[in-house]
Amino acid sequence: MTVQDPDGKIYQVEAGFLLDASGFGRVLPRLLQLDTPSNFPVRGAIFTHIADGIVAGFDRSKIRITVHPQQCDVWFWTIPFAGGRCSLGVVAESSFLERYSGTDTERLQAIVAEEPSLQTLLANATWDTPARHITGYSANVASLWGRGYALLGNAGEFLDPVFSSGVTIAVKSASLAAGVLQRQFAGEEVDWQRDYGAPLRKGVDTFRAFVESWYAGGFQSIIFHPDPQPDIRRMIASILAGYAWDQTNPYVKDTARRLAALETLCTVA
Ligand SMILES: Cc1cc2nc3c(=O)[nH]c(=O)nc-3n(C[C@H](O)[C@H](O)[C@H](O)COP(=O)(O)OP(=O)(O)OC[C@H]3O[C@@H](n4cnc5c(N)ncnc54)[C@H](O)[C@@H]3O)c2cc1C
């Protein structure tokens, strides 16, 4: 392998195994042409940091997710930082974002202005950092491992930012791969598909069912239901908090069927 360090120095490394943790750099998927199309529509995000100027109506210990009043598949994040600052962003299909012209800051401001509660909350904000955008962030690969390598985190698959699953999946992938490698180097027989690819995908697929249901609107009818059942709420919160591999949770074991049933209940109620 050829490596270039931050000072530009180039050197060669020979290794028994390569873990690619290059995130959106996606070094091995590009070199080995492992990319496969994601089955999600192309979505993008416009985001920035602001001095939020919020005086009331915002719990600074929580991330606020706001849904666009007309389009349930368009949502905003407001993530509080110290010192009265926030990360603010909007996520939508590219075709929606393309309707807005101007700089990324102007486009983000125009979309925020369409959501009255967010507009009011940020009425005194100072937009001191130019916004940026990312398009087509979802990524998928034919296989999460191959002879002599494995893909970790975003270098393998990235679903969607909505449930902040990215870091959870990245850390889980690293922890699974480290365990398999340790056993391999100790001379034990390992099967990367059985011990790494399949178990990692299980949790990813659990998150995927929630992401799909969120954008279709069904999961929103569950989240915003006025009278949630505490035990079901706990099971779902546990998954979104990262326990997406916990097979004792019925919503992990049978995600699609249970979510669909709950959506139906919450929609008619
Ligand atoms: C709009 C948006 C919002 C998000 N919000 C959240 C959130 O709130 N919570 C959450 O959990 N996740 C969030 N995510 C996802 C999260 O950022 C990623 O899933 C997570 O960072 C993946 O970790 P990683 O280690 O795989 O990759 P990264 O964190 O991207 O790390 C990869 C590293 O590899 C380096 N690198 C790349 N190429 C090379 C190369 N050729 N040589 C050397 N180094 C290289 C990069 O510089 C980087 O340091 C969000 C993603 C998006 C798109």
The ligand as an SDF file (V2000), in Angstrom:
LIG
                    3D

 53 58  0  0  0  0  0  0  0  0999 V2000
  -25.4620   15.9920    7.0350 C   0  0  0  0  0  0  0  0  0  0  0  0
  -24.9500   14.9350    7.9850 C   0  0  0  0  0  0  0  0  0  0  0  0
  -25.2020   15.0480    9.3600 C   0  0  0  0  0  0  0  0  0  0  0  0
  -24.7600   14.0480   10.2510 C   0  0  0  0  0  0  0  0  0  0  0  0
  -25.0560   14.1430   11.5840 N   0  0  0  0  0  0  0  0  0  0  0  0
  -24.6990   13.1370   12.4220 C   0  0  0  0  0  0  0  0  0  0  0  0
  -25.0520   13.1570   13.8080 C   0  0  0  0  0  0  0  0  0  0  0  0
  -25.6800   14.1090   14.2990 O   0  0  0  0  0  0  0  0  0  0  0  0
  -24.6930   12.0940   14.5840 N   0  0  0  0  0  0  0  0  0  0  0  0
  -24.0320   10.9950   14.0670 C   0  0  0  0  0  0  0  0  0  0  0  0
  -23.7730   10.0120   14.7690 O   0  0  0  0  0  0  0  0  0  0  0  0
  -23.6590   10.9770   12.7700 N   0  0  0  0  0  0  0  0  0  0  0  0
  -23.9750   12.0090   11.9500 C   0  0  0  0  0  0  0  0  0  0  0  0
  -23.6180   11.9510   10.6400 N   0  0  0  0  0  0  0  0  0  0  0  0
  -22.8470   10.8020   10.1810 C   0  0  0  0  0  0  0  0  0  0  0  0
  -21.4380   10.7570   10.7360 C   0  0  0  0  0  0  0  0  0  0  0  0
  -20.7660   11.9720   10.4810 O   0  0  0  0  0  0  0  0  0  0  0  0
  -20.6830    9.6150   10.0570 C   0  0  0  0  0  0  0  0  0  0  0  0
  -21.5120    8.4870    9.8970 O   0  0  0  0  0  0  0  0  0  0  0  0
  -19.4750    9.1890   10.9120 C   0  0  0  0  0  0  0  0  0  0  0  0
  -18.6060   10.2890   11.0610 O   0  0  0  0  0  0  0  0  0  0  0  0
  -18.7480    8.0340   10.2240 C   0  0  0  0  0  0  0  0  0  0  0  0
  -17.5170    7.7910   10.8690 O   0  0  0  0  0  0  0  0  0  0  0  0
  -16.2960    7.2270   10.0410 P   0  0  0  0  0  0  0  0  0  0  0  0
  -15.2100    7.0420   11.0570 O   0  0  0  0  0  0  0  0  0  0  0  0
  -16.7220    6.0640    9.2160 O   0  0  0  0  0  0  0  0  0  0  0  0
  -15.8970    8.3690    8.9850 O   0  0  0  0  0  0  0  0  0  0  0  0
  -15.3810    9.8700    9.2210 P   0  0  0  0  0  0  0  0  0  0  0  0
  -15.8230   10.3960   10.5400 O   0  0  0  0  0  0  0  0  0  0  0  0
  -15.7430   10.6240    7.9800 O   0  0  0  0  0  0  0  0  0  0  0  0
  -13.7930    9.6950    9.2870 O   0  0  0  0  0  0  0  0  0  0  0  0
  -13.0240    9.3580    8.1430 C   0  0  0  0  0  0  0  0  0  0  0  0
  -11.6250    9.9450    8.2930 C   0  0  0  0  0  0  0  0  0  0  0  0
  -10.7910    9.4380    7.2550 O   0  0  0  0  0  0  0  0  0  0  0  0
  -10.0280   10.5060    6.7100 C   0  0  0  0  0  0  0  0  0  0  0  0
   -9.6650   10.1670    5.3230 N   0  0  0  0  0  0  0  0  0  0  0  0
  -10.4760   10.0900    4.2400 C   0  0  0  0  0  0  0  0  0  0  0  0
   -9.7830    9.7310    3.1390 N   0  0  0  0  0  0  0  0  0  0  0  0
   -8.5020    9.5490    3.5470 C   0  0  0  0  0  0  0  0  0  0  0  0
   -7.3080    9.1700    2.8710 C   0  0  0  0  0  0  0  0  0  0  0  0
   -7.2870    8.9030    1.5680 N   0  0  0  0  0  0  0  0  0  0  0  0
   -6.1780    9.0920    3.6060 N   0  0  0  0  0  0  0  0  0  0  0  0
   -6.1880    9.3670    4.9440 C   0  0  0  0  0  0  0  0  0  0  0  0
   -7.2890    9.7280    5.6240 N   0  0  0  0  0  0  0  0  0  0  0  0
   -8.4250    9.8230    4.9380 C   0  0  0  0  0  0  0  0  0  0  0  0
  -10.9450   11.7120    6.8050 C   0  0  0  0  0  0  0  0  0  0  0  0
  -10.2010   12.9150    6.7760 O   0  0  0  0  0  0  0  0  0  0  0  0
  -11.6030   11.4730    8.1680 C   0  0  0  0  0  0  0  0  0  0  0  0
  -10.8230   11.9940    9.2150 O   0  0  0  0  0  0  0  0  0  0  0  0
  -24.0370   12.9370    9.7440 C   0  0  0  0  0  0  0  0  0  0  0  0
  -23.7660   12.8440    8.3710 C   0  0  0  0  0  0  0  0  0  0  0  0
  -24.2330   13.8190    7.4900 C   0  0  0  0  0  0  0  0  0  0  0  0
  -23.9610   13.6690    6.0260 C   0  0  0  0  0  0  0  0  0  0  0  0
  1  2  1  0
  2  3  1  0
  2 52  2  0
  3  4  2  0
  4  5  1  0
  4 50  1  0
  5  6  2  0
  6  7  1  0
  6 13  1  0
  7  8  2  0
  7  9  1  0
  9 10  1  0
 10 11  2  0
 10 12  1  0
 12 13  2  0
 13 14  1  0
 14 15  1  0
 14 50  1  0
 15 16  1  0
 16 17  1  0
 16 18  1  0
 18 19  1  0
 18 20  1  0
 20 21  1  0
 20 22  1  0
 22 23  1  0
 23 24  1  0
 24 25  2  0
 24 26  1  0
 24 27  1  0
 27 28  1  0
 28 29  2  0
 28 30  1  0
 28 31  1  0
 31 32  1  0
 32 33  1  0
 33 34  1  0
 33 48  1  0
 34 35  1  0
 35 36  1  0
 35 46  1  0
 36 37  1  0
 36 45  1  0
 37 38  2  0
 38 39  1  0
 39 40  1  0
 39 45  2  0
 40 41  1  0
 40 42  2  0
 42 43  1  0
 43 44  2  0
 44 45  1  0
 46 47  1  0
 46 48  1  0
 48 49  1  0
 50 51  2  0
 51 52  1  0
 52 53  1  0
M  END
$$$$
